[in-house]
Amino acid sequence: MSEVSEKPQPLKLYFVMGEQSGENLAIDLLDAFRELNEPVQPIGLGGKRLKQYGLTSLFDINVLSVTGISGVIGKLPTIIKRVKQTVADIIQKQPDVIVLIDSPDFGYAVAKRVRKINPNIPIIKYICPSVWAWRPGRAVKMRAFIDQILAILPFEPDVMKKLNGPETIYIGHPLMRLIEENAERDATTPKSPVNLVVLPGSRKSETSRLLPVVRDTLALLRERGNSFTAILPAVDHLIEDIRSSVADWPVKPEIVAGDDARIDAFSKADVALAASGTVTLELALYKVPMVSIYKLDSIMMMARRFMYAWTASLPNLIADQAIVPEQFNEFANSNMIARQIEQLMVAGPARQFQLEGFESVAQNMQQSERPGLLAARKILQVIRS
């Protein structure tokens, strides 16, 4: 009789996350394990989509969603309780690896306690903390409880090495798919009228500071005789607030919502006015020249002396040159912004400079495989080392 080989036990991946957006990375990772024919069992924390992958979350991760110092203080007893609950669950289930995705303060609190109780469980941080922007001292401290960092920005491994942080590898950014999708796009000459996409942010606190700047900029552009149409892709939870805000604007943008409408707006855009953040990288990979704006809140204004980044624009950081012009705080005024946008509304040196810079961004971001596959391979290496 031939022996029947036993099926290998699935690897137990314990996810620690506090936001629904973290599921995207987790799902991409689980899909990658399937492609590699590596059976895994996801456990720990997650949202609704991860239920389809067999993960029943230890608790509703929405309880961890807080913003601002006051929000953290108000939920501190709940957060401490959930940290203890998560640690106890990890120790009881003995996973093969812990993957921290977002909510770093919560995740690090869990990781530190687990490391003290059972130092043999590997702990991986998926997405590098922005030590290059502020609080660089965090890097070396993480060595005590993080075994590996999976970075999605190409310059982060060098930064972590200089700061004596945990071993860090670049696995690629989820937006890398846009490089191939827009490879053949010729953005040299804008259309007439110019398609201007405006992106005032994804948080209410952010839009409340930036919408007046957008209003005045659109009005000034029209006053100066520019021919353009403006479209504003709004996140679902802010669309009604934004509609109310623009109701009395002299130049009203078309407001759209949903992923399809956003993609359509980006694919047709000639130029953009965008809040600082990941969206600037997205626009760069769509080959949309832009001006970036941001205004710090009162707390961040007090903390800015602890900030170390020379730019808030991801395209600038990735290319290591000042590609995208930035207007911040008191300099985020319509008079300067409108004139900078005007230079991008025509085929000329300012527009060409950004487009060439975006090519450099795309080249620096390229990887041999998609991020999930590289992440899965590295996690397997850590587990089996």
C-alpha positions in Angstrom: 0.0 0.0 0.0 1.2 3.5 -0.8 1.5 5.9 2.0 -0.9 8.8 2.0 1.0 12.0 2.6 -0.4 14.4 5.1 -1.4 17.8 4.0 0.9 20.5 5.5 -0.6 22.5 8.3 -1.5 26.0 7.1 0.7 28.8 8.4 -1.0 30.9 11.0 -0.8 34.6 10.1 -1.9 36.9 12.8 -3.0 40.3 11.5 -3.0 43.4 13.7 -4.8 46.3 12.1 -7.1 49.1 13.1 -8.5 50.4 9.9 -10.6 49.0 7.1 -8.0 50.2 4.5 -5.5 47.8 6.0 -7.5 45.0 4.6 -6.4 45.8 1.1 -2.8 44.9 2.0 -3.8 41.8 3.9 -6.0 40.5 1.1 -3.3 41.1 -1.5 -0.9 39.2 0.7 -3.3 36.3 1.2 -3.9 36.1 -2.6 -0.2 36.0 -3.1 0.2 33.0 -0.7 -2.5 31.2 -2.8 -0.5 31.9 -6.0 2.6 30.4 -4.3 0.5 27.4 -3.2 1.3 28.1 0.4 -1.7 27.3 2.7 -2.2 30.0 5.3 -4.8 30.6 8.0 -5.5 34.3 8.7 -6.3 35.1 12.3 -6.4 38.1 14.5 -7.9 41.5 13.6 -9.6 42.5 10.3 -12.7 44.0 8.7 -15.7 42.7 6.8 -13.8 41.7 3.6 -11.4 39.4 5.4 -14.3 37.3 6.6 -14.4 35.9 3.1 -10.8 34.7 3.7 -11.8 32.9 6.9 -10.7 35.5 9.4 -13.1 36.2 12.2 -11.9 39.3 13.9 -11.2 39.2 17.6 -13.3 42.4 17.9 -14.6 45.2 15.8 -11.6 47.1 14.6 -13.6 50.3 14.3 -13.2 50.8 18.1 -9.5 51.6 17.3 -10.3 54.3 14.8 -9.3 57.6 16.5 -7.9 60.9 15.3 -6.1 63.6 17.2 -4.8 63.7 20.7 -8.2 64.3 22.3 -9.6 61.3 20.4 -6.8 59.0 21.7 -7.2 60.2 25.3 -11.0 59.7 25.2 -10.6 56.1 24.0 -7.5 55.2 26.1 -9.2 52.8 28.5 -10.7 50.9 25.5 -7.5 50.8 23.6 -5.5 49.5 26.6 -8.2 46.8 27.1 -8.0 45.8 23.5 -4.2 45.7 23.6 -4.3 43.2 26.5 -7.0 41.2 24.8 -5.0 41.0 21.6 -1.8 40.0 23.4 -3.6 37.2 25.3 -5.1 35.9 22.0 -1.8 35.8 20.3 -0.1 33.9 23.2 -3.0 31.5 23.2 -3.0 30.9 19.4 0.8 30.8 18.9 0.8 32.1 15.3 3.7 31.5 13.0 4.1 35.2 12.4 2.5 38.5 13.4 1.9 41.1 10.7 1.3 44.6 11.8 -0.3 46.7 9.1 -1.6 50.1 10.3 -2.5 51.8 13.6 1.2 51.8 14.7 0.7 52.9 18.3 -1.7 50.1 18.9 0.3 47.6 16.9 3.6 48.5 18.7 2.0 48.2 22.1 0.9 44.7 21.2 4.3 43.8 19.7 6.2 44.9 22.7 4.2 42.8 25.1 4.2 39.8 22.9 8.0 40.0 22.5 8.5 40.0 26.3 6.2 37.0 26.8 7.3 34.9 23.8 10.3 36.3 21.9 10.2 33.4 19.4 7.2 34.7 17.4 8.4 36.7 14.4 6.9 40.2 14.1 6.7 41.9 10.7 5.7 45.5 10.1 4.0 46.0 6.7 4.5 49.6 5.6 7.5 51.5 7.0 6.7 54.2 9.6 7.5 57.7 8.3 10.7 58.1 10.4 12.1 60.1 7.5 9.5 62.8 8.1 9.4 63.0 11.9 10.5 61.3 15.1 13.5 59.5 13.6 14.4 58.1 17.0 11.6 55.6 16.6 13.7 53.6 14.1 16.3 52.3 16.5 13.7 51.6 19.2 11.8 49.3 16.9 14.7 46.9 16.7 13.6 45.5 20.1 10.2 44.2 18.9 10.2 44.3 15.0 12.1 41.6 13.0 11.4 42.9 9.5 9.9 45.9 7.8 8.2 45.7 4.4 8.5 49.1 2.8 6.4 50.4 0.0 8.5 53.5 -0.8 11.9 52.8 -2.5 14.0 55.2 -0.4 12.9 53.8 3.0 15.4 50.9 3.3 18.3 53.3 3.1 16.7 55.6 5.7 16.1 52.8 8.1 19.7 51.6 7.7 21.1 55.1 8.4 18.9 55.3 11.5 19.9 51.8 12.7 16.4 50.5 12.5 15.2 47.0 11.8 16.0 45.3 8.5 13.9 46.8 5.8 13.2 45.8 2.2 11.3 47.6 -0.5 8.6 45.4 -1.9 6.9 48.0 -4.1 3.9 50.2 -3.8 0.3 49.1 -4.4 0.0 52.0 -6.9 2.7 50.4 -9.1 0.0 49.0 -11.3 -0.6 52.5 -12.6 2.9 52.6 -14.2 2.0 50.0 -16.8 -1.6 51.2 -17.2 -0.4 54.7 -18.1 2.8 53.8 -20.0 1.5 54.9 -23.3 -0.2 58.0 -22.2 1.1 61.2 -23.8 0.4 64.1 -21.5 2.7 66.6 -23.2 -0.1 68.8 -24.6 -3.2 69.7 -22.4 -6.7 69.6 -23.9 -8.7 72.7 -24.6 -10.5 73.5 -22.4 -8.0 72.2 -19.8 -9.3 69.5 -17.4 -8.4 70.5 -13.9 -8.9 68.0 -11.1 -9.0 69.4 -7.5 -8.5 67.2 -4.5 -8.9 69.1 -1.2 -8.3 66.0 1.1 -10.0 63.0 2.6 -10.6 64.3 6.1 -13.1 66.9 7.2 -10.4 68.8 9.2 -8.3 68.9 6.0 -11.0 70.0 3.6 -12.2 72.7 6.0 -8.7 74.3 5.8 -8.1 73.8 2.1 -11.5 74.4 0.4 -11.3 78.2 0.8 -7.9 78.1 -1.0 -9.4 76.0 -3.8 -12.4 78.4 -4.1 -10.2 81.4 -4.5 -7.8 79.7 -6.9 -10.6 78.6 -9.3 -12.1 82.1 -9.2 -8.7 83.7 -9.9 -7.9 81.3 -12.7 -11.2 82.2 -14.4 -10.8 85.9 -13.7 -7.4 85.8 -15.5 -9.0 84.4 -18.6 -8.1 80.7 -18.4 -10.4 78.2 -20.1 -10.8 75.1 -18.0 -13.3 72.7 -16.5 -12.9 71.7 -12.8 -13.9 68.3 -11.3 -13.7 67.4 -7.7 -13.6 63.6 -6.8 -14.9 63.5 -3.2 -14.7 60.7 -0.7 -18.1 59.3 0.1 -18.3 60.5 3.7 -17.5 64.1 2.8 -19.5 64.6 -0.4 -22.5 66.3 1.2 -20.3 68.7 3.2 -18.3 69.5 0.1 -21.5 70.1 -2.0 -22.7 72.5 0.7 -19.4 74.3 0.8 -19.2 74.9 -3.0 -22.8 75.9 -3.3 -22.0 79.7 -3.4 -18.6 79.5 -5.2 -18.3 81.8 -8.2 -16.6 78.9 -10.1 -18.2 75.6 -9.1 -16.4 72.3 -9.8 -18.3 69.2 -10.8 -18.4 67.0 -7.8 -18.2 63.2 -8.3 -17.9 60.2 -6.0 -17.0 56.6 -6.2 -13.9 54.8 -7.5 -15.0 54.6 -11.1 -15.6 58.4 -11.2 -12.3 59.1 -9.5 -10.4 56.9 -12.0 -12.1 58.5 -14.9 -11.3 62.0 -13.6 -7.6 61.1 -13.1 -7.3 59.5 -16.5 -8.7 62.6 -18.3 -7.0 65.2 -16.1 -4.5 67.7 -17.6 -3.5 69.3 -14.4 -4.3 69.0 -10.7 -4.5 71.0 -7.4 -4.1 68.5 -4.7 -3.8 68.2 -0.9 -0.4 66.7 0.1 -0.5 63.0 0.6 -0.6 59.7 -1.3 -2.8 61.3 -4.0 0.2 63.2 -5.2 2.0 59.9 -6.0 -1.2 58.6 -7.7 -1.4 61.7 -9.9 2.3 61.4 -10.8 1.8 57.9 -12.0 -1.2 59.1 -14.1 1.2 61.7 -15.5 -0.8 64.6 -14.2 1.3 67.8 -13.5 0.2 69.4 -10.3 0.5 71.9 -7.5 0.4 70.5 -3.9 -1.1 72.4 -1.0 -1.4 71.7 2.7 -2.1 73.6 5.9 -1.1 72.1 9.3 -3.6 72.1 12.2 -2.7 73.9 15.4 -1.2 70.8 17.0 1.0 70.0 14.1 2.1 73.6 13.8 3.5 73.3 17.3 5.1 70.0 16.5 6.7 71.0 13.1 10.1 71.7 14.7 10.3 68.0 15.1 9.7 67.3 11.4 12.7 66.4 9.3 11.4 65.8 5.8 12.6 68.4 3.2 9.3 67.9 1.3 5.8 66.6 1.9 5.4 65.4 -1.7 5.9 61.7 -2.3 7.0 62.2 -5.9 9.7 64.6 -4.7 10.9 62.2 -2.1 11.0 59.2 -4.5 12.8 61.1 -7.3 15.0 63.0 -4.8 14.3 66.3 -6.5 11.8 69.1 -6.3 9.4 68.0 -9.0 6.1 69.1 -7.6 5.7 72.7 -6.3 4.3 72.9 -2.8 2.4 75.7 -1.1 1.9 75.3 2.6 0.4 77.2 5.6 0.4 80.9 4.9 2.0 80.4 1.5 -1.0 78.4 0.3 -2.6 81.4 -1.2 -4.5 81.6 -4.5 -2.3 84.3 -6.0 0.7 82.1 -6.1 -1.1 78.8 -6.8 -3.1 80.2 -9.7 0.0 81.4 -11.4 1.8 78.1 -10.9 -1.2 76.2 -12.3 -1.3 78.5 -15.3 2.3 77.4 -16.2 1.1 73.8 -16.2 -2.0 74.4 -18.4 0.1 74.8 -21.5 2.8 72.7 -23.2 5.9 74.3 -21.9 9.0 74.0 -19.7 7.1 73.8 -16.3 4.8 71.0 -17.5 7.6 69.1 -19.3 9.8 69.3 -16.2 7.2 67.6 -14.1 6.5 64.9 -16.7 10.2 64.0 -16.9 10.3 63.9 -13.1 7.3 61.5 -13.1 9.3 59.2 -15.4 12.1 59.1 -12.8 9.5 58.3 -10.1 8.2 55.4 -12.1 11.6 54.0 -12.7 12.6 54.2 -9.0 9.4 52.4 -8.0 9.7 49.4 -10.4 9.9 45.9 -9.0 10.1 42.5 -10.5 6.8 41.3 -9.0 3.8 42.9 -7.4 4.1 43.9 -3.7 1.9 41.1 -2.3 4.1 38.4 -3.9 7.3 39.9 -2.7 5.8 40.4 0.8 4.7 36.8 0.9 8.1 35.5 -0.1 9.8 37.6 2.5 7.4 36.5 5.2 8.0 32.8 4.3 11.8 33.5 4.5 11.4 35.1 8.0 9.2 32.2 9.3 11.6 29.5 8.0 14.9 31.2 8.9 
